[in-house]
Amino acid sequence: MAAAKPRPLVAGNWKMNGLRRSLATLDAVAAGYDASLKARADLLVCPPATLLSAFAQRAVGTRVAIGGQDCHAREAGAYTGEISAEMLADAGASAVILGHSERRQYFLETDAIVAEKTLAAWRAGLVAIVCVGETQAEREAGKTLSVVRRQLRRSIPAGATPANLVVAYEPVWAIGTGLTPTARDVAEVHALIRGDLRRIVGAAAAGQVRILYGGSVKPSNAAELMGVDNVDGALVGGASLKAEDFLGIAAAYRD
């Protein structure tokens, strides 16, 4: 008998957006995530650090989990402006996004840095959502699979399990552009990731690690993307800022 598929995860990355009044959006997401969605997907909202504690407190008793968008590799120290994984956990986070393409591009984060942060997330008891993905130039040069494979192998340290790791494939050229790869393109990359996970976590566990797709996901294309083999959820950017859109993406999963 084939192993059961992992429970889908729809994670919202709010990036540098949101003020205290944005608690109303979280309330709407929690209220909308009723019995009609309960059996379909887990929901995770990752607000900016200034809102994390307030969101975590507001989410108590709901089905919505709260996560961070980044963390420092060290537990504490003289790193002005940084936030440790332990601080995220203390504020109520259960997961953290690491290696997002914007961190890699704008803050020059390398695979080695992402691996160090992943270890920090596990040290604090957080699920690490490790992001991988190619630029448009790399795709046009036919390097998509080699880039994703390299990032996977260098960004995920030893000790990964289905309980502490989620992988998110986000083609850089599709983030915030409205462009999306074809279902065939997504299937090809996710199949590669699933295959590499056999080496990283072992053949028995590889099928239980959730692989998310990220890159201009919206209610209008969610059903097609979420129906692709080896796509176990979505990492949602702009659409997660609107409760209706975020819930619409989660609703793409059918019992």
Secondary structure, DSSP 8 states (H G I E B T S, - for coil): --------EEEEE--S---GGGHHHHHHHHHHSSHHHHTT-EEEEE--HHHHHHHHHHHTTSSEEEEES--BSSSSSS-TT--BHHHHHHHT-SEEEES-HHHHHHS---HHHHHHHHHHHHHTT-EEEEEE---HHHHHTT-HHHHHHHHHHHHS-TT--TTTEEEEE--GGGTTTS----HHHHHHHHHHHHHHHHHHH-HHHHTTSEEEEESS--HHHHHHHHTSTT--EEEESGGGGSHHHHHHHHTT---
